[in-house]
Amino acid sequence: MDYYLEKAVAVWSSPGFQALLVPLCTLSSISAMFWMLARLANLGMAVLKRLMFEEVSTILSVLYTIGLSVVYAAMMFYTALQGAWHPSLLWRELCGFVFMYVMLGVTFRDRSTGRLKPHTPLAFFLGVCAYLFFARAPGLARQPALIEFHRVLELFAAGGWGYVMTAFTVVVMTWSLFSMAVSGVVFGLSPLLYRLRVIKALPVRFNFSRPGEENGGAGRSRAVAPSLAQSWFLLTLLLGGAVMTGYWWPKLRAAGEAAAPAIQSRAQSPEAAAAAAKLGRVLPAVSFAAVSALPRAGTIADLAVPVFQKLLSAPREADRWVAAAALDRLDPGFRISPEKLFSSTAAAVLPCSWKGRSFRALMLPLPGDDPDKTRTWWIADDRGVHFTGIGPGELTAVAGSSACALAAFGSNGGSVLFAFTEAPQIPGGTAQLWLTAYDPELREVLAAARVGGNASGNFELSAAGPGVVWADAPVSSAAASCSGNCGKVLGQKVLSLATEPLVEYRGAMLEDGAIRILPVSDRTFAHSGLENNYRSLPAFEDAFRFDPVAGFLNRWYRLAALADGRRCVSVALDPALPGVQESAAWACDRDRN
């Protein structure tokens, strides 16, 4: 049993399984929160019926369930998208749609009737339509507000909370399926139970989808009841299953008792302690992400200021940092010095000067974290301390010049964009690029956003117009290259065949107080090395399916060297599958002599 337990632990710890588990935990966390909020909506509906007119409470309930369903669909789509364009996008979209459809049904279905609850069909329909709309226009999923909200959910799912929510989702779905199965079994056995006088009356189900022919086909429902033969057949299956369970149960119980000591020792291992510590860091991580999404003005800001002012005197240092970050965003008159805020934590300091104004970037880990791993970034100037709006992932500042230790790029309105890199969240993942917009004149952090990933971690940052341009490259998961006899393309023998990723270039600038991201297709074309295969930018964009908002939807291509000297390219829908072999799918660099 120890051997199998070690194998299970090895599979659990493998990068491939963890890469699969992270989006599953995120999906489960979103679904569990959606289920809980829908239950709160039902409770709120009951309260509203007592406080106001039924028509008004019904409208509010319908609007709430519609909004909840649409937001849930958006979160599910972005989880399937995972913020990156990849050839497996279609399959991830399909899996996300199935997951969403099942959870919508579980949440909105009335178990007693098997039909959707009153006032929920419209929310169910619009939730499904919203997911399909995102699939049709995926560029809308890159909206900063949606990305930031999804990041909060990712942080929840990154620790033990994600596992708890995954277990909760499994329990909800399993219980729903179990209750349906039990109800079906009781209904199927009802004729036999009636003959044995266990029940006093036969249950009858009505099929509302098939109106009867009575009254000129006016629509009378048809009653359905099982036969006695069906009951005997179902009873035979149940007895057979019970006999098999009784035969295997002692063996399963003995195996469980033998595995119990090994499981207990694993629970007390250093790995389990590390997992518990990771769970303790989830809450401050989510708190900092939520602060970045707070509105700078309005009713919510007015209500939140007194709460964070009280939190500023909390005993835990991490709580005081969250309060200072929120008050700096919400209260224009808030001031606090670095010495007062970081009294017990030493900060690494990066000096910077921009347009005659000097300030400092402060790098600090969260209390209890490894001091070598930066998790929060702040800017200190003569006005006080400002949270940069990024963190608390493992962040590193991109090296700058002698005037500024950070990589700084000018943007609109006299603001400056600072670049940071975030370490991959899972083994083999992509490094992430963060941009923070700071205004030296206003002495205020205006915006921050995680804008893209790069498998190599080298984003090739460069200034371009009122902003910055960087390289966005997917994780390498290409099929093995071939050399020698690799088949035929366009009737010619292929000497070598390789799968290459398309490195896409994107640009960012500050616009209307937010960081706007746009793909730069001409720079991508210039750096792709395929100008001999696609002699114009429109042909290149058409082959790789360029979207003005989302960027290139195809990020891989096959590069084949033919025996006649030509180098031909075919867009690859998936790096693990063979390239398209039709003649029209290949673009060659020159005609055969």
C-alpha positions, 0 to 999 in steps of 0.5 A, a space after each residue: 500500500 505504501 508503494 501505491 501511496 508514494 505513486 499517488 503522491 508522485 502523480 499529485 506533485 507532478 507538474 502536469 497534474 498540478 497544471 491540470 489541477 490549478 484551473 480545476 480549482 479555479 473553476 470549482 471555486 467560482 462554481 461554489 461561490 456562484 452556488 452560495 450567492 444563488 442561495 443567498 439570492 433565494 433568501 433575499 427573495 424571501 425577505 424582499 417579499 415581506 418588505 415590499 410589493 411582490 412585483 418589485 421584489 420579483 424584478 429585483 430577484 430576476 435582475 440579480 440572478 441575471 447579473 450573477 449568471 452572466 458574471 459567472 459565465 464570464 468567469 468560467 470563460 476566462 478560466 477556460 481562456 486562462 488569459 492566453 491564446 493557445 491552439 487548445 482554446 476550443 477544447 477548453 472552451 467546450 469543457 468550460 461550457 459543459 461545466 457551466 451548463 451543469 452548474 447552472 442546472 444544479 443551481 437553478 433546478 427545483 428538485 421536486 419538479 425537475 424543472 427550473 425554478 420560477 424567475 430563473 429560466 431567463 437567467 439560465 438562458 442569458 448565462 448560456 448566451 453570454 458564454 457563447 458571446 464571449 466565445 464569438 468575441 474573445 477579445 472582450 474577455 481581456 477587459 481590465 475589470 474582468 481580469 482583475 476580478 478573475 485574479 482575485 478568484 485565482 488567488 482564492 483557488 491558489 491555496 487550501 481554499 481552492 481545495 475546499 471549494 473543489 471538494 464542496 463543488 464535488 459534494 454539491 454535484 454528487 449530492 444532486 446526482 445521488 438524489 436524482 438516482 435515489 428518486 429514480 430508483 424509488 420511482 422505478 420500484 414503486 409498482 413492486 413496493 405497492 404490491 408489497 403494501 410498503 407504499 399506499 399509492 403509486 407515484 405518477 410523473 407528468 410529462 409536460 413536453 408532450 401534450 395529449 390529444 384530448 380536447 382537440 389537442 388543447 395541451 393536457 399533460 400525459 401521466 407516466 408510471 413504470 410497469 411491474 416488469 421494470 420494477 423486477 428488472 431494477 430490483 435484480 440489478 440492485 441485488 446484484 450490486 449489493 452482493 458485489 459490494 458485500 463481496 469486495 467490502 472486507 478487502 476495501 476496508 482492510 486496504 483502508 486500514 493498512 493505508 491509514 498510518 501512511 496517510 497520517 504520517 503524510 498529514 504530519 509531514 513538512 509538505 503538509 505544513 508548507 501547504 498549511 502555511 500557503 493557505 495562511 497567505 491566501 487571505 492577505 493575497 486576496 485582500 491586496 488584489 481586492 484593494 486594486 479593484 476598489 473604486 476611487 470615488 462613489 458610495 462604496 468608497 465613502 463607506 469603505 474609508 471608515 472601515 480601513 481607517 479602523 483596520 489601520 490600527 490592527 495588530 497584524 502588520 499585513 492588515 495594516 498594510 492592506 488598510 494603508 493601500 486601500 486608504 491611499 486609493 480611496 482618500 486623497 488626503 491620506 498620508 503615511 510615512 514609510 517609517 510608520 507603516 513598515 516599522 518592523 520590516 526592512 524594505 529594499 529600496 530602488 531610487 528613481 528620478 523622472 522629469 525632475 522629481 525623485 521618489 523610491 520604489 520599496 520592495 517588501 515580502 508579506 509578514 511570514 514569507 521568505 524575505 528573498 521573495 518580494 510580494 508587495 511593491 510600494 512607491 514612496 515620495 514626499 506625499 507618503 507611501 503608495 501601493 503600486 497595485 501589484 502583488 503579492 506574487 513573487 515579483 522582480 523589478 526589470 532593471 532600468 538606467 542610472 537615473 531610475 533603477 526600474 525600467 521606466 517608459 513614458 506614457 500619456 499625461 506625463 505619467 510613467 510606466 514601470 515594468 515588473 515580472 512575476 514568477 510562474 505560478 506552476 512549474 513550467 508555466 509562463 512568467 507574467 509581466 506587470 505594468 504600473 502607471 505612476 504620475 510624478 506630478 500628482 504623486 499618485 499611482 494611477 493604474 496597474 495591470 498584468 498584461 501578458 506572459 512569456 515562456 522565456 521570461 525575456 519580454 524584450 521591453 522597448 519604448 514605442 510612442 506613448 507607451 511600451 511594447 513587449 514580446 508575448 510568447 506561449 509555453 513551448 509544448 510543441 511536437 518533436 522535430 523531425 529530420 531526414 525523411 519527414 514525408 512530403 509537402 506539395 509533392 516534395 520530400 521534406 528534409 526537416 519539420 519543426 513546430 515553432 511558436 509565434 512570438 506576438 508583440 503587444 503594446 500598452 499605454 495609459 488612457 483614461 486612467 487605465 492601462 490599455 493593451 493593443 496587439 502590434 501586428 506589424 512588429 510581430 510580422 517584422 520579427 517573425 522571420 516569415 516575410 518571405 513566406 507571407 509577403 504582406 502584413 494582411 496575408 500574414 494576419 489572415 493566415 494566423 487569424 489576427 483579431 484587433 483586440 485579442 491578437 493572433 488566435 493561432 500561435 503555432 506553425 509548422 516549418 518545413 524544409 523541402 528537398 527543392 530548397 524551399 522553406 514552407 510554413 503551415 499554421 498549426 492548430 495544435 502543437 502536438 498534432 501533425 500539420 495540415 497537409 493540403 496544398 493551400 495551407 502551405 506558404 513557401 518562400 520562393 517558387 521551385 526552379 
